[in-house]
Amino acid sequence: MTATLSNSSASANPSATALRQTWDNSQFFAGTDDPAIATTTDQIKAAIADLRAACAPFAELIETADTLPAEKDAELIASIRNIHEQQKTLRKKLGNLSTYIYTALSVDTQDAHANCWMPIIQKLSADLSEAMTPYSVFLLRSSDRFIAAMLADPALAETAFSIHHQRKLKDQLLSVAEEQLITGLATNGLHAWGNLYSELAGTLKCQMKGDTDNTGDSDNSDDSNSTIGLAQAANLLSHPDSATRKAAWEGIRSAWREHQSAVAAGLNAINGWRLEETEKRAHTRKLHYLDKSCHQSRIERITLDALMDTTFQNRQIGHRALAAMAKALGQKQMNPWDTMAPAPAAGDQEFIHFDEAIALISDAFNQLTPEMGEFATMMARRGWIDGKPTANRATGAYCSKFYEPKEPRIFLTYEGTMTNVITLAHELGHAWHNWVMRDLSAIESRYPMTLAETASIFAETLVRDALMQRATTPAQQLEIAWQDAQSAAAFLLNIPARFEFEKRLVEARKVGALRPAQLSEMMNDSWKLWFEDSLSQYNELFWASKLHFSISSLGFYNYPYLFGYLFSLGIYAQQGTGPSLGPSDEQSNDFNQRYTRLLRDTGTMTAEELVQHHLQKDLSQPQFWQDSLSIVEQSVERFEQLVEQAIAQKAVNT
């Protein structure tokens, strides 16, 4: 273990706590072959049929929805109340089933039963949306007078924010029949492409060529040419050995190069579908694809522009982080396969046991509030985290949840690196966000990705800050500051480059379908715009290897990470002491209460409203983002100083 960790209580005997590293979801179903799944599916189908019957009469009221007399209010509100309660119960049952199957597929993408159930569940979700379409369209087209009367009903008051937010795009509505057609066709059209990508990613194998220190399971007895799964290869990008990292980077690229035509077809289909749907909805106003994304993210376009423009003007902060990392590694430029490398070892870099990681994160969370620290341990103790490597494991990490009872679940591939620890802290931040909202209704708990990433990155900051406070030597400080530098490069350069690529992709798709070579060229141009010469070379196949571009349900799964990164730093600074200084107990308790209130409001406010209400700040102004970028610059300056000290010390020692 590293010297930094040995100063923490996390270094206790890992077997003492007996924490679990695999999910226990048996309270829901015994397995993906459980006959109860078929029974539950039948129950959901019947409930959808009942809901369809209840919603159907609203189709006849849509044309006159904005002129209905007040005398009809009581009768209509009673029907709406009944439908609302029906769908709440139904969504809990469907949500539990969906989460169960999705999490099973994450652990084993080749689970035959789960793969059979997934399209069925997606069809059920589409059927539910179709059934409710007359009701949903009616609410969007109703008069402001009627909506006010409806929301005065105590049972419906919880829908206020959701309805008002949806009504901002009521001019994009089609007829009931057209809305139902789009929803129905998407199951076997739009979303089938996203499913294909996920299944492909779970089956890809990477050839690890060369003399590498590969600790993953191998299908080949020749150590110089081993075969591992994509998730394990991705983990090796944070391996201490540079040759291993490069082999993993090349192996991942080579694996996706063989399937780049399939991924290109998927990207063309997904983006072509979105553009065509937008065109069909433009009968009153043509909605820009970024305006649609901002609406989904609950931010204004002016806020997105301020975020991206201010970051672009400060991109040299990311360049400096990469330059200092390269210097510490003894390189003239940073290699792309080294961006996730651990800090140059002050001593032996040993495996960080899962129990140690949980203890470390729990200790860090305790500095905000003991409840958050206890929650992290509880997640592992109850079997709500799955991190154990498996053969056909999905790539990436995420936090999901069951709906009844409300319980979060975390997925990652944990192999003992500091990067894994930070990823685990990130996902536990998401889980904590869900946990503090568990007493709220489902509709009041739906927050956008921008605000979701705020909680997760805030949790990362807590962990890195706690580690820095424990560090007693320059070498230990460098190890933690290294994480700050990696974050600066990832969020200020990599994430915006992804955003740039996706913009170029959408614009080019308006003209026609794109070939893999065109996508690679656009990817390189996007890297160049943001990274400039801070990397030795670019990964032109990143468009194929990154899942986020192929998510069918949501476009622009990129800038919310930058938003969350800078927003979380802005919130963190509200402690009044700044990162790495630490507030007093009284300050910490007050800040925790304010932070918790902010999290609980993420489902019922736009990002701008949230910040104005809780922080009295204006997200649409560049100054908010500049203030957070100044915090990043300070952390990079500290990192640069630590690198110079380390190099000077090394010169003295030699």
C-alpha positions as CSV (number, residue, x, y, z in Angstrom):
1,M,0.0,0.0,0.0
2,T,1.1,3.6,-0.6
3,A,2.5,5.7,2.2
4,T,-0.5,8.0,2.0
5,L,-3.0,5.3,2.8
6,S,-1.0,3.9,5.6
7,N,-1.7,7.0,7.6
8,S,-5.4,6.3,7.5
9,S,-7.6,4.1,9.5
10,A,-8.3,2.4,6.2
11,S,-5.2,0.4,6.7
12,A,-6.9,-1.8,9.3
13,N,-7.3,-5.5,8.7
14,P,-9.5,-5.7,5.7
15,S,-11.1,-9.0,6.7
16,A,-12.3,-7.5,10.0
17,T,-15.3,-5.8,8.5
18,A,-16.3,-8.5,6.0
19,L,-17.8,-6.0,3.5
20,R,-19.3,-7.4,0.3
21,Q,-18.0,-6.6,-3.2
22,T,-20.9,-8.2,-5.0
23,W,-24.6,-7.3,-5.2
24,D,-27.3,-9.0,-3.2
25,N,-30.5,-8.3,-5.1
26,S,-32.2,-11.5,-4.1
27,Q,-35.0,-9.6,-2.3
28,F,-36.4,-8.8,-5.7
29,F,-35.8,-11.9,-7.7
30,A,-33.9,-15.2,-7.2
31,G,-32.2,-14.8,-10.5
32,T,-32.7,-13.8,-14.1
33,D,-34.4,-17.2,-14.7
34,D,-36.8,-16.6,-11.8
35,P,-40.4,-17.4,-12.9
36,A,-41.5,-14.5,-10.8
37,I,-40.1,-12.2,-13.5
38,A,-42.7,-13.5,-16.0
39,T,-45.4,-13.1,-13.4
40,T,-44.3,-9.5,-12.6
41,T,-44.2,-8.8,-16.4
42,D,-47.8,-10.0,-16.8
43,Q,-48.9,-7.8,-13.8
44,I,-47.2,-4.8,-15.4
45,K,-48.9,-5.5,-18.8
46,A,-52.3,-5.7,-17.1
47,A,-51.7,-2.5,-15.1
48,I,-50.6,-0.7,-18.4
49,A,-53.9,-1.8,-20.0
50,D,-55.9,-0.4,-17.1
51,L,-53.9,2.9,-17.3
52,R,-54.4,3.0,-21.1
53,A,-58.2,2.8,-20.5
54,A,-58.1,5.5,-17.9
55,C,-56.1,7.9,-20.1
56,A,-57.9,7.3,-23.4
57,P,-60.8,9.7,-22.8
58,F,-58.4,12.6,-22.6
59,A,-57.7,12.2,-26.4
60,E,-61.1,13.7,-27.1
61,L,-60.4,16.8,-24.9
62,I,-57.0,17.8,-26.4
63,E,-58.3,20.0,-29.1
64,T,-60.2,22.1,-26.6
65,A,-57.8,21.6,-23.7
66,D,-57.0,25.3,-23.4
67,T,-60.6,26.5,-23.4
68,L,-62.4,24.0,-21.2
69,P,-64.8,25.7,-18.7
70,A,-64.1,25.7,-15.0
71,E,-67.2,23.6,-14.4
72,K,-65.3,20.5,-15.7
73,D,-62.3,21.0,-13.4
74,A,-63.5,18.9,-10.5
75,E,-64.3,15.9,-12.6
76,L,-61.1,16.1,-14.6
77,I,-58.9,16.6,-11.6
78,A,-60.4,13.5,-9.9
79,S,-59.5,11.5,-13.0
80,I,-56.0,12.9,-13.1
81,R,-55.5,12.2,-9.4
82,N,-56.5,8.5,-10.1
83,I,-54.2,8.2,-13.1
84,H,-51.3,9.8,-11.1
85,E,-51.6,7.3,-8.3
86,Q,-52.0,4.4,-10.7
87,Q,-48.8,5.3,-12.6
88,K,-46.8,5.9,-9.4
89,T,-47.5,2.3,-8.3
90,L,-46.9,0.9,-11.8
91,R,-43.6,2.8,-12.3
92,K,-42.2,1.4,-9.0
93,K,-42.9,-2.2,-10.1
94,L,-41.5,-1.5,-13.6
95,G,-38.5,0.4,-12.2
96,N,-37.6,-2.5,-9.9
97,L,-37.8,-5.0,-12.7
98,S,-35.8,-2.8,-15.1
99,T,-33.1,-2.1,-12.5
100,Y,-32.8,-5.8,-11.7
101,I,-32.3,-6.9,-15.3
102,Y,-30.0,-4.0,-16.1
103,T,-27.7,-4.6,-13.2
104,A,-27.6,-8.3,-14.1
105,L,-26.5,-7.5,-17.6
106,S,-23.8,-5.2,-16.2
107,V,-22.2,-8.1,-14.3
108,D,-22.6,-10.5,-17.3
109,T,-23.4,-9.0,-20.6
110,Q,-23.9,-12.6,-21.9
111,D,-26.6,-13.5,-19.4
112,A,-29.0,-15.2,-21.8
113,H,-32.1,-14.7,-19.7
114,A,-31.4,-11.0,-19.0
115,N,-30.7,-10.4,-22.6
116,C,-34.1,-11.8,-23.5
117,W,-35.9,-9.7,-20.8
118,M,-34.2,-6.4,-21.6
119,P,-36.1,-5.7,-24.9
120,I,-39.3,-6.8,-23.3
121,I,-38.8,-4.4,-20.5
122,Q,-38.0,-1.6,-22.9
123,K,-41.2,-2.4,-24.8
124,L,-43.1,-2.2,-21.5
125,S,-41.7,1.2,-20.8
126,A,-42.6,2.3,-24.3
127,D,-46.1,0.8,-23.9
128,L,-46.5,2.8,-20.6
129,S,-45.5,6.0,-22.4
130,E,-47.9,5.3,-25.2
131,A,-50.7,4.6,-22.8
132,M,-50.2,7.8,-21.0
133,T,-49.8,10.0,-24.1
134,P,-53.4,11.3,-24.3
135,Y,-53.1,12.3,-20.6
136,S,-49.7,13.8,-21.0
137,V,-50.6,15.8,-24.1
138,F,-53.7,17.1,-22.5
139,L,-51.7,18.4,-19.5
140,L,-49.3,20.2,-21.8
141,R,-52.0,21.8,-23.9
142,S,-54.3,22.8,-21.0
143,S,-54.8,26.4,-19.9
144,D,-52.7,28.0,-17.2
145,R,-55.9,28.4,-15.2
146,F,-56.7,24.7,-15.3
147,I,-53.1,23.7,-14.4
148,A,-53.2,26.1,-11.4
149,A,-56.5,24.5,-10.2
150,M,-55.1,21.0,-10.7
151,L,-51.9,21.7,-8.8
152,A,-53.9,23.1,-5.9
153,D,-55.0,19.5,-5.2
154,P,-52.6,18.2,-2.4
155,A,-52.2,14.8,-4.1
156,L,-51.0,16.5,-7.3
157,A,-48.9,19.3,-5.9
158,E,-45.8,17.1,-6.2
159,T,-46.0,17.3,-10.0
160,A,-45.8,21.1,-10.1
161,F,-42.2,21.5,-11.2
162,S,-42.2,18.6,-13.7
163,I,-45.4,19.9,-15.4
164,H,-44.3,23.5,-15.6
165,H,-40.9,22.4,-17.0
166,Q,-42.4,20.1,-19.6
167,R,-44.8,22.8,-20.7
168,K,-41.9,25.0,-21.8
169,L,-41.7,22.7,-24.9
170,K,-45.4,22.3,-25.5
171,D,-44.9,23.8,-29.0
172,Q,-42.9,20.7,-29.9
173,L,-45.9,18.4,-29.4
174,L,-47.3,16.3,-32.2
175,S,-50.7,14.7,-32.3
176,V,-51.5,11.9,-29.9
177,A,-51.2,9.3,-32.7
178,E,-47.9,10.6,-33.8
179,E,-46.5,10.8,-30.3
180,Q,-47.5,7.2,-29.7
181,L,-46.0,6.1,-33.0
182,I,-42.6,7.7,-32.2
183,T,-42.5,6.1,-28.8
184,G,-43.4,2.7,-30.1
185,L,-41.0,2.7,-33.0
186,A,-38.1,3.8,-30.8
187,T,-38.0,0.5,-29.0
188,N,-36.9,-1.5,-32.0
189,G,-35.3,1.4,-33.8
190,L,-33.5,4.1,-31.8
191,H,-32.9,2.1,-28.6
192,A,-31.9,-1.1,-30.4
193,W,-28.7,0.7,-31.5
194,G,-27.8,1.6,-28.0
195,N,-28.5,-2.0,-26.9
196,L,-26.2,-3.3,-29.7
197,Y,-23.4,-1.1,-28.6
198,S,-23.6,-2.2,-24.9
199,E,-23.7,-5.9,-25.9
200,L,-20.8,-5.4,-28.2
201,A,-18.7,-3.7,-25.5
202,G,-19.4,-6.5,-23.1
203,T,-18.1,-9.2,-25.6
204,L,-15.0,-7.4,-26.9
205,K,-11.6,-8.9,-26.1
206,C,-8.4,-6.9,-26.1
207,Q,-5.0,-8.3,-27.2
208,M,-2.3,-7.2,-24.8
209,K,0.8,-7.3,-26.9
210,G,4.3,-6.8,-25.7
211,D,6.2,-7.3,-22.5
212,T,3.7,-6.0,-20.0
213,D,2.9,-6.5,-16.3
214,N,-0.7,-7.7,-16.9
215,T,-2.4,-9.1,-13.8
216,G,-5.7,-9.7,-15.4
217,D,-7.1,-13.1,-16.3
218,S,-5.7,-14.3,-19.5
219,D,-7.1,-16.6,-22.2
220,N,-3.6,-17.0,-23.6
221,S,-0.7,-18.6,-21.7
222,D,1.8,-16.4,-23.5
223,D,2.3,-13.5,-21.2
224,S,3.6,-11.3,-24.1
225,N,0.3,-11.7,-26.0
226,S,-2.6,-12.1,-23.5
227,T,-6.4,-11.6,-24.1
228,I,-8.6,-9.8,-21.6
229,G,-12.0,-8.2,-21.5
230,L,-12.6,-4.6,-22.3
231,A,-13.4,-3.6,-18.7
232,Q,-10.2,-5.1,-17.4
233,A,-8.2,-3.4,-20.2
234,A,-9.7,-0.1,-19.2
235,N,-8.6,-0.6,-15.7
236,L,-5.0,-1.2,-16.9
237,L,-4.9,2.3,-18.2
238,S,-4.2,3.3,-14.5
239,H,-1.5,0.6,-14.1
240,P,1.9,1.8,-12.6
241,D,3.8,0.3,-15.6
242,S,3.9,2.6,-18.7
243,A,4.3,-0.4,-21.1
244,T,1.2,-2.0,-19.7
245,R,-0.8,1.2,-20.0
246,K,0.3,1.6,-23.6
247,A,-0.5,-2.1,-24.4
248,A,-4.0,-1.6,-22.9
249,W,-4.5,1.6,-24.8
250,E,-3.5,0.0,-28.1
251,G,-5.4,-3.2,-27.3
252,I,-8.6,-1.2,-26.7
253,R,-8.1,0.8,-29.9
254,S,-7.4,-2.3,-31.9
255,A,-10.5,-4.1,-30.6
256,W,-12.8,-1.2,-31.5
257,R,-11.0,-0.7,-34.9
258,E,-12.4,-4.1,-36.0
259,H,-15.9,-2.9,-35.1
260,Q,-15.7,0.7,-36.1
261,S,-18.2,0.2,-39.0
262,A,-20.8,-1.2,-36.7
263,V,-20.3,1.7,-34.2
264,A,-20.5,4.3,-37.0
265,A,-23.7,2.7,-38.2
266,G,-25.1,3.1,-34.7
267,L,-24.1,6.7,-34.4
268,N,-25.5,7.5,-37.8
269,A,-28.8,5.8,-36.8
270,I,-29.1,7.4,-33.4
271,N,-28.3,10.9,-34.5
272,G,-30.3,10.6,-37.7
273,W,-33.3,9.6,-35.7
274,R,-33.0,12.6,-33.4
275,L,-32.6,15.0,-36.3
276,E,-35.6,13.6,-38.1
277,E,-37.7,13.7,-35.0
278,T,-36.7,17.3,-34.3
279,E,-37.7,18.2,-37.9
280,K,-41.1,16.6,-37.5
281,R,-41.7,18.5,-34.3
282,A,-40.7,21.9,-35.8
283,H,-44.2,22.8,-36.9
284,T,-44.2,26.0,-34.7
285,R,-40.5,26.4,-33.7
286,K,-37.4,24.6,-34.7
287,L,-35.6,23.6,-31.6
288,H,-31.8,23.6,-31.7
289,Y,-30.3,20.3,-30.5
290,L,-28.4,22.1,-27.8
291,D,-31.6,23.8,-26.6
292,K,-33.2,20.4,-26.3
293,S,-30.2,19.1,-24.4
294,C,-30.3,22.2,-22.1
295,H,-33.9,21.6,-21.4
296,Q,-33.1,18.0,-20.4
297,S,-30.3,19.2,-18.2
298,R,-32.5,21.9,-16.7
299,I,-30.2,24.7,-17.6
300,E,-30.5,27.7,-20.0
301,R,-28.5,27.9,-23.2
302,I,-26.9,31.1,-21.9
303,T,-25.6,29.1,-19.0
304,L,-24.1,26.4,-21.2
305,D,-22.5,29.0,-23.4
306,A,-21.0,30.8,-20.4
307,L,-19.7,27.4,-19.0
308,M,-18.0,26.4,-22.3
309,D,-16.7,29.8,-23.3
310,T,-15.1,30.5,-19.9
311,T,-13.6,27.0,-19.8
312,F,-12.1,27.4,-23.4
313,Q,-10.5,30.7,-22.3
314,N,-8.9,28.8,-19.4
315,R,-8.0,25.6,-21.2
316,Q,-4.3,26.4,-20.5
317,I,-4.9,25.3,-16.9
318,G,-5.5,21.8,-18.2
319,H,-2.4,22.1,-20.5
320,R,-0.3,23.0,-17.5
321,A,-1.6,20.0,-15.6
322,L,-0.6,17.7,-18.4
323,A,2.8,19.3,-18.8
324,A,3.6,18.9,-15.1
325,M,2.4,15.3,-15.2
326,A,4.7,14.6,-18.2
327,K,7.6,16.3,-16.4
328,A,7.0,14.1,-13.3
329,L,7.0,11.0,-15.6
330,G,10.2,12.2,-17.3
331,Q,8.5,12.9,-20.6
332,K,8.6,15.9,-22.9
333,Q,4.9,15.5,-23.6
334,M,2.1,13.6,-22.0
335,N,1.2,10.4,-23.8
336,P,-2.5,9.6,-24.2
337,W,-2.1,6.2,-22.5
338,D,-0.5,7.9,-19.5
339,T,-3.3,10.4,-18.6
340,M,-4.8,8.0,-16.1
341,A,-1.4,6.8,-14.8
342,P,-0.8,6.8,-11.0
343,A,1.6,9.2,-9.5
344,P,5.3,8.2,-9.8
345,A,5.7,5.8,-6.9
346,A,7.3,7.1,-3.7
347,G,7.4,3.4,-2.7
348,D,5.7,0.2,-3.7
349,Q,2.2,0.7,-5.1
350,E,0.3,-2.2,-3.6
351,F,-3.2,-3.3,-4.2
352,I,-5.8,-1.2,-2.2
353,H,-8.2,-3.7,-0.7
354,F,-11.9,-3.0,-1.3
355,D,-12.5,-2.8,2.5
356,E,-9.6,-0.3,2.8
357,A,-11.2,1.8,0.0
358,I,-14.5,1.9,1.8
359,A,-12.9,2.8,5.1
360,L,-10.9,5.5,3.4
361,I,-13.9,7.0,1.7
362,S,-16.0,6.7,4.9
363,D,-13.4,8.6,6.9
364,A,-13.4,11.4,4.3
365,F,-17.2,11.6,4.2
366,N,-17.2,11.8,8.0
367,Q,-15.5,15.2,7.7
368,L,-18.7,16.5,6.2
369,T,-21.1,14.5,8.4
370,P,-20.9,11.1,10.2
371,E,-24.1,10.0,8.5
372,M,-22.5,10.2,5.1
373,G,-19.5,8.2,6.3
374,E,-21.8,5.5,7.9
375,F,-23.8,5.4,4.7
376,A,-20.7,4.5,2.6
377,T,-19.9,1.6,4.9
378,M,-23.6,0.5,4.9
379,M,-23.6,0.3,1.1
380,A,-20.9,-2.3,1.1
381,R,-22.2,-4.1,4.2
382,R,-25.6,-4.6,2.6
383,G,-24.3,-5.8,-0.7
384,W,-25.4,-2.7,-2.6
385,I,-22.0,-2.3,-4.5
386,D,-20.8,-4.7,-7.2
387,G,-17.1,-4.3,-8.0
388,K,-15.7,-7.8,-8.4
389,P,-14.3,-8.4,-11.9
390,T,-16.2,-10.8,-14.0
391,A,-15.5,-12.4,-17.4
392,N,-18.1,-10.6,-19.6
393,R,-18.4,-7.5,-17.4
394,A,-19.7,-4.2,-18.8
395,T,-17.3,-1.3,-19.0
396,G,-17.7,1.9,-16.9
397,A,-19.3,2.7,-13.6
398,Y,-22.6,3.9,-12.5
399,C,-25.1,4.4,-9.7
400,S,-28.7,3.1,-10.1
401,K,-31.5,2.5,-7.7
402,F,-34.5,0.3,-6.9
403,Y,-37.8,2.1,-6.4
404,E,-39.6,0.1,-3.7
405,P,-37.9,0.1,-1.3
406,K,-35.7,3.0,-2.3
407,E,-32.2,1.6,-2.4
408,P,-29.2,2.7,-4.4
409,R,-26.9,0.3,-6.2
410,I,-23.3,1.0,-7.5
411,F,-21.5,-0.8,-10.3
412,L,-17.8,-0.6,-11.1
413,T,-14.9,-2.9,-11.8
414,Y,-12.7,-2.7,-8.7
415,E,-9.1,-3.8,-9.1
416,G,-7.4,-2.0,-6.3
417,T,-6.1,1.2,-7.9
418,M,-6.3,4.7,-6.6
419,T,-8.4,5.5,-9.7
420,N,-10.8,2.8,-8.6
421,V,-11.0,4.4,-5.2
422,I,-11.9,7.8,-6.6
423,T,-14.4,6.2,-9.0
424,L,-16.0,4.5,-6.0
425,A,-16.2,7.8,-4.1
426,H,-17.8,9.4,-7.2
427,E,-20.5,6.8,-7.4
428,L,-21.1,6.9,-3.6
429,G,-21.7,10.6,-4.1
430,H,-24.5,9.7,-6.5
431,A,-25.8,7.2,-4.0
432,W,-25.8,9.7,-1.1
433,H,-27.7,12.1,-3.3
434,N,-30.4,9.5,-3.8
435,W,-30.4,8.5,-0.1
436,V,-31.0,12.0,1.3
437,M,-34.0,12.3,-1.1
438,R,-35.5,8.8,-0.2
439,D,-38.5,10.3,1.6
440,L,-39.5,12.4,-1.4
441,S,-41.8,11.2,-4.1
442,A,-40.3,9.7,-7.3
443,I,-41.3,12.7,-9.4
444,E,-39.7,15.1,-6.9
445,S,-36.5,13.0,-6.9
446,R,-35.8,13.2,-10.6
447,Y,-32.8,15.4,-11.1
448,P,-30.9,16.1,-14.3
449,M,-27.4,14.9,-15.1
450,T,-25.9,18.3,-14.5
451,L,-27.0,18.3,-10.9
452,A,-26.3,14.6,-10.5
453,E,-22.7,15.0,-11.4
454,T,-22.4,17.8,-8.9
455,A,-23.0,15.4,-6.0
456,S,-20.6,12.8,-7.3
457,I,-17.7,15.1,-8.0
458,F,-18.3,16.8,-4.7
459,A,-17.7,13.4,-3.1
460,E,-14.5,12.9,-5.0
461,T,-13.3,16.3,-3.7
462,L,-14.0,15.3,-0.1
463,V,-11.9,12.2,-0.5
464,R,-9.0,13.9,-2.2
465,D,-9.1,16.7,0.4
466,A,-9.1,14.3,3.3
467,L,-6.1,12.5,1.7
468,M,-4.2,15.7,1.4
469,Q,-4.9,16.6,5.0
470,R,-3.3,13.3,6.1
471,A,-0.3,13.6,3.8
472,T,2.8,14.4,5.9
473,T,5.5,14.4,3.2
474,P,6.0,16.1,-0.2
475,A,5.8,12.6,-1.8
476,Q,2.5,11.9,-0.2
477,Q,1.2,15.3,-1.2
478,L,2.3,14.8,-4.8
479,E,0.4,11.5,-4.9
480,I,-2.9,13.2,-4.0
481,A,-2.2,16.4,-6.0
482,W,-1.8,14.1,-8.9
483,Q,-5.5,13.2,-8.7
484,D,-6.3,16.9,-8.8
485,A,-4.1,17.4,-12.0
486,Q,-5.8,14.4,-13.6
487,S,-9.2,15.9,-12.9
488,A,-8.2,19.2,-14.3
489,A,-7.0,17.7,-17.5
490,A,-10.0,15.4,-17.8
491,F,-12.7,18.0,-17.1
492,L,-11.2,21.0,-18.7
493,L,-9.9,19.3,-21.9
494,N,-11.2,15.8,-22.4
495,I,-14.9,16.5,-21.6
496,P,-15.1,19.7,-23.7
497,A,-13.4,17.8,-26.6
498,R,-16.1,15.2,-26.4
499,F,-18.7,18.0,-26.5
500,E,-17.0,19.5,-29.5
501,F,-17.0,16.2,-31.3
502,E,-20.6,15.5,-30.7
503,K,-21.5,19.0,-32.0
504,R,-19.6,18.3,-35.2
505,L,-21.2,14.9,-35.5
506,V,-24.7,16.2,-35.3
507,E,-24.0,19.0,-37.8
508,A,-22.4,16.7,-40.3
509,R,-25.2,14.1,-39.9
510,K,-27.6,16.8,-41.1
511,V,-25.8,16.5,-44.5
512,G,-25.6,12.7,-44.6
513,A,-24.3,9.5,-43.1
514,L,-20.7,9.5,-41.9
515,R,-18.0,6.9,-42.6
516,P,-15.6,5.8,-39.9
517,A,-12.7,7.8,-41.5
518,Q,-14.8,11.0,-41.2
519,L,-15.6,10.4,-37.6
520,S,-12.0,9.8,-36.8
521,E,-11.0,13.0,-38.5
522,M,-13.7,15.0,-36.5
523,M,-12.4,13.3,-33.4
524,N,-8.8,14.4,-34.1
525,D,-9.9,18.0,-34.9
526,S,-11.8,18.1,-31.6
527,W,-8.8,16.9,-29.6
528,K,-6.6,19.5,-31.4
529,L,-9.0,22.3,-30.6
530,W,-8.8,21.7,-26.8
531,F,-5.6,19.8,-26.2
532,E,-3.5,21.6,-28.8
533,D,0.1,20.2,-28.4
534,S,-0.3,19.0,-24.8
535,L,-0.5,15.4,-25.9
536,S,2.0,13.4,-28.0
537,Q,-0.8,12.0,-30.1
538,Y,-4.5,11.8,-30.3
539,N,-6.9,8.8,-30.0
540,E,-8.8,9.1,-33.3
541,L,-11.0,6.1,-32.4
542,F,-12.3,7.5,-29.1
543,W,-15.7,8.1,-30.8
544,A,-16.0,4.3,-31.1
545,S,-14.6,3.3,-27.7
546,K,-16.6,5.8,-25.6
547,L,-20.1,4.5,-24.6
548,H,-21.5,8.0,-24.0
549,F,-21.7,8.8,-27.7
550,S,-23.9,5.7,-28.3
551,I,-26.4,6.2,-25.5
552,S,-29.7,6.3,-27.3
553,S,-31.9,7.9,-24.6
554,L,-29.8,11.0,-24.1
555,G,-27.6,13.1,-26.3
556,F,-24.6,15.2,-25.1
557,Y,-23.7,13.0,-22.2
558,N,-20.5,15.1,-21.7
559,Y,-20.8,18.7,-20.7
560,P,-22.8,17.9,-17.5
561,Y,-19.5,16.4,-16.1
562,L,-17.7,19.8,-16.6
563,F,-20.8,21.5,-15.1
564,G,-20.7,19.2,-12.1
565,Y,-17.0,19.6,-11.7
566,L,-16.9,23.4,-11.6
567,F,-20.3,23.7,-9.8
568,S,-19.2,21.3,-7.0
569,L,-16.0,23.3,-6.5
570,G,-18.1,26.4,-6.2
571,I,-20.3,24.7,-3.6
572,Y,-17.3,23.3,-1.8
573,A,-15.7,26.7,-1.5
574,Q,-18.9,27.9,0.3
575,Q,-17.5,26.2,3.4
576,G,-15.6,29.4,3.9
577,T,-12.2,27.7,4.1
578,G,-11.5,26.4,0.7
579,P,-10.3,22.9,-0.3
580,S,-7.6,21.3,1.9
581,L,-8.0,23.7,4.8
582,G,-11.0,22.1,6.5
583,P,-13.9,23.8,8.3
584,S,-14.5,23.8,12.0
585,D,-17.1,21.3,13.4
586,E,-19.7,24.1,13.7
587,Q,-19.0,25.3,10.1
588,S,-19.1,21.7,8.8
589,N,-22.5,21.0,10.4
590,D,-24.0,24.2,9.0
591,F,-22.5,23.6,5.6
592,N,-23.8,20.0,5.6
593,Q,-27.3,21.2,6.3
594,R,-27.2,23.7,3.5
595,Y,-25.6,21.1,1.1
596,T,-28.3,18.6,2.0
597,R,-31.1,21.1,1.4
598,L,-29.5,21.9,-2.0
599,L,-29.4,18.2,-2.9
600,R,-33.0,17.7,-1.9
601,D,-34.1,20.6,-4.2
602,T,-32.4,19.2,-7.3
603,G,-35.6,17.5,-8.4
604,T,-37.8,20.5,-8.1
605,M,-35.7,23.4,-9.4
606,T,-33.7,24.3,-12.5
607,A,-29.9,24.7,-12.0
608,E,-30.2,28.4,-12.1
609,E,-33.0,28.5,-9.6
610,L,-31.1,26.1,-7.3
611,V,-28.0,28.2,-7.3
612,Q,-29.8,31.5,-6.9
613,H,-31.9,30.1,-4.0
614,H,-29.1,28.4,-2.1
615,L,-25.9,30.3,-3.1
616,Q,-27.3,33.7,-4.4
617,K,-25.1,33.2,-7.5
618,D,-25.9,33.6,-11.2
619,L,-24.9,30.6,-13.3
620,S,-25.5,32.5,-16.6
621,Q,-22.6,34.8,-15.9
622,P,-19.0,33.9,-16.7
623,Q,-17.8,35.1,-13.2
624,F,-19.4,32.0,-11.5
625,W,-17.4,29.7,-13.6
626,Q,-14.3,31.8,-13.5
627,D,-14.3,31.7,-9.7
628,S,-14.4,27.8,-9.8
629,L,-11.7,27.7,-12.5
630,S,-9.5,29.9,-10.2
631,I,-9.8,27.1,-7.6
632,V,-8.7,24.6,-10.2
633,E,-5.8,26.8,-11.1
634,Q,-4.7,27.0,-7.5
635,S,-4.6,23.2,-7.3
636,V,-2.6,23.0,-10.5
637,E,-0.1,25.6,-9.2
638,R,0.3,23.5,-6.0
639,F,0.8,20.4,-8.2
640,E,3.5,22.1,-10.3
641,Q,5.3,23.1,-7.2
642,L,5.2,19.6,-5.8
643,V,6.5,18.2,-9.1
644,E,9.5,20.7,-9.0
645,Q,10.2,19.7,-5.4
646,A,10.1,16.0,-6.3
647,I,12.5,16.5,-9.3
648,A,14.9,18.5,-7.1
649,Q,14.9,15.9,-4.4
650,K,15.5,13.2,-6.9
651,A,18.5,15.1,-8.2
652,V,19.9,15.4,-4.7
653,N,19.4,11.7,-4.0
654,T,21.2,10.8,-7.2
